[in-house]
Amino acid sequence: MAAKAVIDARLVILKQIGASPGIRYRELLRSTGLGNGVLEHHLKILENTHRVKVDRSGHKRTGFYSTDILDNESNILAAIRNNVSRQIVIFIIEHDLCTFNVILEHTEKAPSTLSWHLKRLSKASIISVLYGREYLLYQVVNSNFVEAILYKYRGSLENRL
C-alpha cells in the first residue's frame, strides 16, 4: 500500500473515531468504507502507537476513542451509546428520583428489557439504586457530569438515533 494511502486510511479512521467516540468496530467498518483486514491492520497500529484508546470492557464489544477523551467520559459514553440506556438516563436526570414503574411507563419497553438496562447502568456507576420502604428508586449518580457529557457529545450520540 502506498504511503499516502496508508496515511489517508489512518486519517479517515481517526476522523471517524473523533466524530463518534466509543464507535464500535462494525460501525467503523461501515462508516469508513475500508475493508475488514485493512481496518483491523490500521486500528492495531493506531492502538500500538497510542493514537486511539480501545475499550474492551464490554461483553465482546469494543469501543474506540480518541486519546483526548478522559477515562471517566469514555465509561459514561460506553453506557449511553445505546439509545434505550440514554433515554433512561435522560429521563432520570429530568425527574431526579424515579421508580421502576415510572421509568417503564416512559420507555414503553418490556420490564425485563428495562431491568437489564438499569442493571447495566448501575454496574457502570451511572445510576444508583435507593431502597425505599416499598419501592426501589433510581437516581443518576453525578447528574451534572453526565449532563455535561450528554451535551458535549450530543452530535455523535444524536447521529445514532
Secondary structure, 3 states (H helix, E strand, C coil): CCHHHHHHHHHHHHHHHHHCCCEEHHHHHHHHCCCHHHHHHHHHHHHHCCCEEEECCCCCCCEEEECCCCHHHHHHHHHHCCHHHHHHHHHHHHHCCEEHHHHHHHHCCCHHHHHHHHHHHHHCCCEEEEECCCCEEEEECCHHHHHHHHHHCHHHHHCCC
